[in-house]
Amino acid sequence: MSSQPIEFFYFDLGNVLLYFDHDRACRQMAQVADAPVEQVRDVVFFSGMQVRYETGEINTAEFHAYFCQQTGRSPSEDKLAWAASDIFELNHPVIEIAQSLHGQGRRLGILSNTCACHWDFCSAGRYAFLHECFQHYVLSYEAKSMKPDPGIYRAAIDQAGVASESIFFVDDRPENVAGALECGLDAVLFIGADRLREDLAARGIQVG
């Protein structure tokens, strides 16, 4: 834990602010493509294409073209993107923590491994808190770097505009927390909203 006062707060998106379900994505993509679910899973998650998409190596159109080539199906790009993206559920207790921090006038950002179609889906107005509470967004497909690689943390530090040890970060994956700690951030593992409140309280920050 840093001895410096916290000046900026980064939240992970998936499984911290929003729960997500990759199995649901595979089922929905299979349905719109009229393809077997296991084939979709192999094409998306075991071919390396999801990582290439989340690091911005390919864009949505290129991901769609690859999917169609590998499955031999031709769903529309829009339908496939929706099927891949309509997989999120609100984590209300954590959102309430973010809203409390925002209400105190604190600076917040999102630091997430994500792809263009997921972020477009989430930020299009479905989840108003993303724009109401957060001012900065460090997204892997834009940063061209995925957690736990140092590059994305450097981008996050640059956007925050404060010393790394004054940045609090919460993520649900141990390797991402470890990567953030190595880059100097005050990072904690997300276990649940109650534990997050305790982690913040240990740093002198009370949330409603």
Secondary structure, DSSP 8 states (H G I E B T S, - for coil): --SS---EEEE-TBTTTEEE-HHHHHHHHHHHHT--HHHHHHHHHSSSHHHHHHTTSS-HHHHHHHHHHHHT----HHHHHHHHH--EEE-HHHHHHHHHHHHTT-EEEEEE---HHHHHHHHTTT-THHHHH--EEEEHHHHT--TTSHHHHHHHHHHHTS-GGGEEEEES-HHHHHHHHHTT-EEEE---HHHHHHHHHTTT----
